[in-house]
Amino acid sequence: MGTPVFDLAAFANHLRVEGWAATPPLVARHVLDRLTNDVSTLASGRGGTRNLLELPAIRTLAQSPTIHGLAAAVLGENCVAVRGILFDKTPKANWKVTWHQDLTIAVRNRCEVSGFGPWSVKEGVTHVQPPVEILERMLAIRLHLDDCGPENGPVRVIPRSHRSGRLSGQAIDTWKAEYTAVDCTVARGAVLAFSPLLLHSSSPATLPLHRRVIHLEFAAATLPRELQWYYATDESSIRASA
């Protein structure tokens, strides 16, 4: 992957302070074309699919110097990808997402551990809400396979909301009323990154073409011994750094 020169330190600092950051296009066109082809049949009009890290091409992407390097600039070199999701807004799947935080992680098994819960199952995979300390050591890296302008239903964020931990419904309403949201428009081949604790949403596209996004979640956090990430590109590196 060809990586244009951009200020990685400034990217990481902006993300830590504001909770989000975007890059210019970083991924070569031929790589984007190949990835687009690899995921072209996965959404099937549903707007996306989970368990994307089961695809070898997505694991390779997650471990690439470009994508892993962005996560490592914030979380440290030992971070690994632990979940992958494909999103695709189209005329048949043009959804609205209300303001929320990403509070769940995917694990291999259910085990009652203090601080973890409630539990749920999504597409056959066990999910749980971990302590905030786990989420604070995670990062979403979203590679855009298509241009995403204001008309494509971009992610909207409320900067700095990630600093307040897990927010109640009332607290979310306060943030919405008192702070200005930002539309995160992103070019094809560029990355939008944000903390899972950052308040974010998206509106339906007014021009619903493809808005394909490979959403990868990276973690530098260690789970209790009783639990394991459902999928980690190299879970041993997390264990070794603990």
Buried (B, 14 or more C-beta within 10 A) or exposed (E): BEBEEEEBEEBBBBBBEBBBBBBEBBBBEEBBEEBBEBBEEBBEEEBBBBBBBEBEBBBEBBEBEBBBEBBBBBBEEBBBBBBBBBBBBBEEBBBEBEBEBBBBBBBBEBBEBEEBEEBEEEEEBBBBBBBBEBBBBBBBBBBBBBBBBEEBBBBBBBBBBBBBEEBEEEBBEEBBEEEEBBBBBBBBBBBBBBBBBBBBBBBEBEEBBBBBBBBBBBBBBBBBEEBBBBBBBBBEBBEEEE
